[in-house]
Amino acid sequence: MKAEKTFDCVDMKTEIQGRLLREIAELGEEEAQRRRAERLSRDPILGGFLRKKEATQREATEHTPAA
């Protein structure tokens, strides 16, 4: 017998998407994007990933010869 499903990823996606759309409607696209970036940078898991990715991109840019 299957266990009762307590987590629905489609419901979660719909709820998050609704929050993001309300945020854009209330704040405007630029401010909403700035706040999302700020939240992401403070996230204990994703913030470290983002900083590592940005550092890698900076290094790649610095080592790429200008065209």
NORHU-V728976 format. One line per field, one symbol per residue. phi: phi as a letter, one per 40 degrees, with the letter a starting at -180 (. if undefined). Layout:
BEGIN
phi = ???
END
This chain:
BEGIN
phi = .ccccbbbccccccccccccccccccbgccccccccccccccccccccccccccccccccccccccc
END
